[in-house]
């Protein structure tokens, strides 16, 4: 690589290759070597790039010397990646040829796919109860108009479906609000022992109905953390409600709070909240995806239980806002433990 080309390529923020007029590679920067490989200088550009659309725009740029661009799909480390390749003809002393730069748009594509998936999931979740409501309304207006028993039965189902939509909308609004505040650190102070006790008292009737015993393992003194009280209440409520619903009737749900002097992920002292059930447990394959929006291990059972598929996504964003960590430990048949760790200091 010449003394002119090397400094030029090093200053460019994108993976960039300079192809000489003889169609051989004059030079490339470190980012391009990561993308295309090493030892490419002096080789014909076709042997290095090997992507038909990119080869076409390089040749077109040589032919008419006008800027060209093409889309390139590839994979690195098992991950699909998307690039836009910009080609321009360079004509300066010591460096003539086509300058091809590779702009990584993978994150843009992923964000777009996430938005599309989110809209599709929301549409699906709303369509099911809406279809049921419309069907029952049509029946009540027609064949069941004078059937008192059918009317009462249908109205009960319609109320349940309407409540399901209400929960979904409430969780969507909550998720949107939490995401918008995620980069803003909470400024308040929250006493966790009393907060957890308050949540457990409120959920006692739900636990009794489900045949679940709530067991407390809480310290006697106060545990203060920087945080937003309403959001931390939501975290504890969501985790305990999930344990009650999916942990298996008749088994206990254990809620604990400890304050280790050192939590590795927090690099200092913290508060560790644990919610453990003794239910069927979770297969390892599901654990990394539990906090994805609308991800359910058992979709039918979750809907029957009134779940929206957003509870753990909300928990994840709240914990992130508080600069904490959440993890799940579980084995099939051994129950599941959800662990939230929060820093004691800002």
C-alpha positions as CSV (number, residue, x, y, z in Angstrom):
1,X,0.0,0.0,0.0
2,X,1.4,3.4,-1.0
3,X,2.2,6.2,1.3
4,X,-0.8,8.1,-0.2
5,X,-3.3,5.3,0.1
6,X,-2.6,4.0,3.6
7,X,-3.3,7.2,5.5
8,X,-6.4,7.9,3.4
9,X,-8.0,4.5,4.2
10,X,-7.1,4.6,7.9
11,X,-9.0,7.9,8.3
12,X,-12.3,6.5,6.9
13,X,-14.8,5.2,9.5
14,X,-16.3,2.6,7.2
15,X,-14.8,-0.6,5.8
16,X,-13.2,0.6,2.6
17,X,-11.4,-0.9,-0.3
18,X,-9.5,0.9,-3.1
19,X,-9.5,-1.0,-6.4
20,X,-7.0,0.2,-9.0
21,X,-7.5,0.8,-12.6
22,X,-6.1,-2.7,-13.4
23,X,-9.0,-4.0,-11.2
24,X,-6.6,-5.2,-8.5
25,X,-6.9,-4.1,-4.9
26,X,-4.5,-1.3,-4.1
27,X,-5.4,-1.2,-0.4
28,X,-8.0,-1.7,2.3
29,X,-8.3,-0.6,5.9
30,X,-8.6,-2.8,9.0
31,X,-12.4,-2.7,9.0
32,X,-12.4,-4.1,5.5
33,X,-10.0,-6.8,6.4
34,X,-12.4,-7.9,9.2
35,X,-15.2,-8.0,6.7
36,X,-13.5,-9.5,3.7
37,X,-10.3,-11.1,5.0
38,X,-6.6,-10.4,5.0
39,X,-4.0,-10.7,2.3
40,X,-6.1,-9.2,-0.4
41,X,-3.8,-6.5,-1.7
42,X,-2.8,-7.1,-5.2
43,X,-5.6,-9.6,-5.9
44,X,-8.3,-9.1,-8.4
45,X,-11.4,-7.5,-6.7
46,X,-13.7,-10.3,-8.0
47,X,-11.8,-12.9,-5.8
48,X,-12.2,-10.7,-2.7
49,X,-15.8,-9.4,-2.9
50,X,-17.7,-12.3,-4.7
51,X,-21.1,-10.6,-4.5
52,X,-22.7,-10.1,-7.9
53,X,-24.6,-6.9,-7.2
54,X,-21.4,-5.3,-5.7
55,X,-19.3,-6.5,-8.6
56,X,-21.8,-4.9,-11.0
57,X,-21.6,-1.5,-9.4
58,X,-17.8,-1.5,-9.2
59,X,-17.7,-2.3,-13.0
60,X,-20.3,0.4,-13.7
61,X,-18.3,2.9,-11.7
62,X,-15.1,2.1,-13.7
63,X,-17.1,2.4,-16.9
64,X,-18.7,5.9,-16.4
65,X,-17.0,7.2,-13.3
66,X,-20.3,8.1,-11.6
67,X,-21.2,7.1,-8.0
68,X,-22.9,3.8,-7.6
69,X,-24.3,1.8,-4.7
70,X,-25.6,-1.7,-4.1
71,X,-27.0,-3.8,-1.2
72,X,-25.0,-6.7,0.1
73,X,-26.2,-9.5,2.4
74,X,-23.6,-11.6,4.2
75,X,-23.1,-13.3,7.5
76,X,-20.4,-13.0,10.2
77,X,-20.1,-15.3,13.2
78,X,-23.5,-16.9,12.4
79,X,-25.3,-13.5,12.2
80,X,-26.9,-12.2,9.1
81,X,-25.6,-8.7,8.2
82,X,-26.7,-6.1,5.7
83,X,-24.5,-3.6,4.0
84,X,-24.9,-0.8,1.5
85,X,-21.8,-0.6,-0.7
86,X,-21.0,2.9,-2.0
87,X,-18.6,3.2,-5.0
88,X,-17.0,6.3,-6.3
89,X,-14.2,6.9,-8.7
90,X,-11.1,8.4,-7.1
91,X,-8.5,10.2,-9.1
92,X,-5.7,11.7,-7.1
93,X,-1.9,11.4,-7.6
94,X,-0.8,8.0,-6.6
95,X,-4.4,6.7,-6.1
96,X,-6.7,6.2,-9.1
97,X,-9.5,3.7,-9.1
98,X,-12.8,2.9,-7.4
99,X,-13.2,3.5,-3.7
100,X,-15.8,1.0,-2.3
101,X,-17.0,1.6,1.2
102,X,-19.3,-0.8,3.1
103,X,-22.0,0.8,5.4
104,X,-23.3,-1.6,8.0
105,X,-27.1,-1.3,8.2
106,X,-27.7,-4.4,10.2
107,X,-28.9,-2.6,13.2
108,X,-31.4,-0.6,11.1
109,X,-32.7,-3.8,9.5
110,X,-33.0,-5.5,12.9
111,X,-34.9,-2.5,14.3
112,X,-37.2,-2.5,11.3
113,X,-37.9,-6.2,11.8
114,X,-38.6,-5.7,15.5
115,X,-41.1,-3.0,14.6
116,X,-42.8,-5.3,12.1
117,X,-42.9,-8.2,14.5
118,X,-44.3,-6.0,17.2
119,X,-47.1,-4.6,15.0
120,X,-47.9,-8.2,13.9
121,X,-48.0,-9.5,17.5
122,X,-50.1,-6.6,18.7
123,X,-52.5,-7.1,15.8
124,X,-52.8,-10.8,16.5
125,X,-53.3,-10.3,20.2
126,X,-56.1,-7.8,19.7
127,X,-57.7,-9.6,16.7
128,X,-58.5,-12.8,18.8
129,X,-60.6,-11.1,21.5
130,X,-62.2,-8.7,19.0
131,X,-63.2,-11.6,16.7
132,X,-64.8,-13.3,19.8
133,X,-66.6,-10.1,20.8
134,X,-68.0,-9.5,17.3
135,X,-69.1,-13.1,17.0
136,X,-71.0,-13.0,20.4
137,X,-72.6,-9.7,19.6
138,X,-73.9,-11.0,16.3
139,X,-75.2,-14.1,18.0
140,X,-76.9,-12.0,20.8
141,X,-78.6,-9.9,18.1
142,X,-79.8,-12.9,16.2
143,X,-80.3,-16.5,17.4
144,X,-79.7,-15.9,21.1
145,X,-81.7,-12.7,21.3
146,X,-84.4,-14.2,23.6
147,X,-82.2,-16.9,25.2
148,X,-81.5,-15.6,28.7
149,X,-79.1,-18.5,29.6
150,X,-77.0,-18.0,26.5
151,X,-77.1,-14.2,27.0
152,X,-75.6,-14.5,30.5
153,X,-73.0,-17.0,29.4
154,X,-72.0,-14.9,26.3
155,X,-71.8,-11.7,28.3
156,X,-69.5,-13.4,30.8
157,X,-67.1,-14.4,28.0
158,X,-67.4,-11.0,26.4
159,X,-66.4,-9.3,29.6
160,X,-63.4,-11.6,30.0
161,X,-62.3,-10.8,26.4
162,X,-62.7,-7.1,27.0
163,X,-60.7,-7.3,30.2
164,X,-58.0,-9.1,28.3
165,X,-57.8,-6.3,25.7
166,X,-57.8,-3.8,28.6
167,X,-54.8,-5.5,30.2
168,X,-53.0,-5.7,26.9
169,X,-53.5,-1.9,26.2
170,X,-52.4,-1.1,29.8
171,X,-49.2,-3.2,29.4
172,X,-48.5,-1.6,26.0
173,X,-48.8,1.8,27.5
174,X,-46.6,0.8,30.5
175,X,-44.0,-0.7,28.2
176,X,-43.9,2.5,26.1
177,X,-43.5,4.7,29.1
178,X,-40.8,2.5,30.6
179,X,-38.8,2.5,27.3
180,X,-39.1,6.3,27.0
181,X,-37.6,6.7,30.5
182,X,-35.0,4.0,30.3
183,X,-32.1,6.4,29.8
184,X,-33.2,8.6,32.7
185,X,-31.8,7.4,36.0
186,X,-34.3,7.5,38.9
187,X,-33.7,10.2,41.4
188,X,-35.8,8.9,44.4
189,X,-35.0,6.5,47.2
190,X,-37.1,3.3,47.7
191,X,-37.3,1.2,50.8
192,X,-37.5,-2.4,49.5
193,X,-38.4,-4.4,52.6
194,X,-41.6,-2.5,53.1
195,X,-42.4,-2.3,49.4
196,X,-42.1,-6.1,49.0
197,X,-44.2,-6.7,52.1
198,X,-46.9,-4.3,50.7
199,X,-47.0,-6.2,47.4
200,X,-47.2,-9.6,49.0
201,X,-50.1,-8.4,51.3
202,X,-52.0,-7.2,48.2
203,X,-51.4,-10.5,46.3
204,X,-52.4,-12.7,49.3
205,X,-56.0,-13.1,48.0
206,X,-54.8,-14.1,44.5
207,X,-52.4,-16.6,46.0
208,X,-55.0,-18.2,48.2
209,X,-57.4,-18.5,45.3
210,X,-54.6,-20.3,43.4
211,X,-53.8,-22.5,46.4
212,X,-50.3,-20.9,46.7
213,X,-48.6,-20.0,49.9
214,X,-46.4,-16.9,49.9
215,X,-43.3,-17.3,52.0
216,X,-41.2,-14.3,53.0
217,X,-37.5,-14.2,53.5
218,X,-37.0,-10.5,54.3
219,X,-34.5,-8.6,56.5
220,X,-35.8,-6.8,59.6
221,X,-34.2,-3.5,58.8
222,X,-34.7,-1.1,56.0
223,X,-33.0,-1.6,52.6
224,X,-32.8,1.6,50.6
225,X,-32.0,1.8,46.9
226,X,-32.1,4.6,44.4
227,X,-35.2,4.1,42.3
228,X,-38.7,4.8,41.2
229,X,-41.1,3.3,43.7
230,X,-44.0,2.7,41.3
231,X,-41.7,1.0,38.8
232,X,-40.1,-1.3,41.4
233,X,-43.5,-2.1,42.7
234,X,-44.4,-3.2,39.2
235,X,-41.3,-5.4,38.9
236,X,-42.1,-7.2,42.2
237,X,-45.8,-7.5,41.3
238,X,-45.1,-8.9,37.9
239,X,-42.6,-11.5,39.1
240,X,-44.8,-12.7,42.1
241,X,-48.0,-12.8,39.9
242,X,-46.1,-14.9,37.3
243,X,-44.9,-17.3,40.0
244,X,-48.4,-17.7,41.4
245,X,-49.9,-18.2,38.0
246,X,-47.4,-20.5,36.4
247,X,-45.6,-22.0,39.5
248,X,-48.1,-24.8,40.1
249,X,-51.1,-24.8,42.5
250,X,-50.4,-26.0,45.9
251,X,-46.7,-25.1,46.0
252,X,-45.1,-22.2,47.8
253,X,-43.8,-19.1,46.2
254,X,-40.7,-17.8,48.1
255,X,-39.8,-14.1,48.0
256,X,-36.4,-13.1,49.4
257,X,-34.3,-10.0,49.8
258,X,-30.6,-9.9,50.8
259,X,-27.9,-7.2,50.5
260,X,-24.5,-8.7,49.6
261,X,-21.5,-6.5,50.1
262,X,-20.4,-7.3,46.5
263,X,-22.4,-8.2,43.4
264,X,-20.2,-8.9,40.5
265,X,-22.3,-7.4,37.8
266,X,-22.9,-4.2,39.8
267,X,-19.2,-3.8,40.9
268,X,-20.3,-3.0,44.5
269,X,-22.9,-3.6,47.1
270,X,-26.5,-4.3,46.0
271,X,-29.9,-5.6,46.9
272,X,-30.9,-9.0,45.5
273,X,-34.6,-9.8,45.2
274,X,-35.5,-13.4,44.5
275,X,-38.8,-14.9,43.6
276,X,-38.8,-18.7,43.5
277,X,-41.6,-21.1,42.7
278,X,-41.6,-24.9,42.9
279,X,-43.5,-25.6,39.7
280,X,-42.7,-27.4,36.5
281,X,-39.6,-25.2,35.7
282,X,-38.4,-23.8,32.4
283,X,-36.4,-25.6,29.8
284,X,-33.0,-23.9,29.1
285,X,-33.9,-23.2,25.5
286,X,-36.6,-20.7,26.6
287,X,-34.7,-18.8,29.2
288,X,-32.8,-16.3,26.9
289,X,-36.1,-15.3,25.2
290,X,-38.3,-14.9,28.3
291,X,-38.0,-11.1,28.3
292,X,-38.9,-10.7,24.6
293,X,-42.2,-9.0,23.9
294,X,-45.0,-11.5,23.5
295,X,-42.7,-14.5,23.9
296,X,-44.6,-17.3,25.7
297,X,-43.5,-20.8,26.6
298,X,-47.1,-22.0,26.4
299,X,-49.2,-19.5,24.5
300,X,-52.6,-21.2,25.2
301,X,-52.0,-21.5,28.9
302,X,-50.7,-18.0,29.2
303,X,-53.8,-16.5,27.6
304,X,-56.0,-18.6,29.8
305,X,-54.2,-17.2,32.8
306,X,-54.7,-13.7,31.5
307,X,-51.1,-13.1,30.5
308,X,-50.3,-10.5,27.8
309,X,-46.8,-11.7,27.1
310,X,-45.3,-8.3,28.0
311,X,-44.8,-8.6,31.8
312,X,-41.2,-9.7,31.7
313,X,-40.3,-7.3,28.9
314,X,-41.5,-4.5,31.2
315,X,-39.5,-5.9,34.1
316,X,-36.3,-6.0,32.0
317,X,-36.7,-2.4,30.9
318,X,-37.3,-1.2,34.5
319,X,-34.3,-3.1,35.8
320,X,-32.2,-1.6,33.0
321,X,-33.3,1.9,33.9
322,X,-32.3,1.2,37.5
323,X,-28.8,0.0,36.3
324,X,-29.6,-3.4,37.7
325,X,-29.5,-6.9,36.4
326,X,-32.1,-9.7,36.0
327,X,-31.5,-13.4,35.5
328,X,-33.4,-16.6,35.6
329,X,-32.3,-19.9,37.0
330,X,-34.4,-23.0,36.3
331,X,-34.4,-26.6,35.4
332,X,-37.4,-28.6,34.2
333,X,-39.2,-30.1,37.2
334,X,-37.2,-28.0,39.6
335,X,-39.1,-24.8,39.7
336,X,-37.8,-21.4,38.6
337,X,-36.1,-18.5,40.3
338,X,-36.2,-15.0,39.0
339,X,-33.4,-12.8,40.4
340,X,-33.2,-9.0,40.3
341,X,-30.1,-7.2,41.5
342,X,-30.1,-3.4,42.1
343,X,-27.2,-1.2,43.2
344,X,-27.4,0.4,46.7
345,X,-25.6,3.5,45.5
346,X,-26.1,5.7,42.5
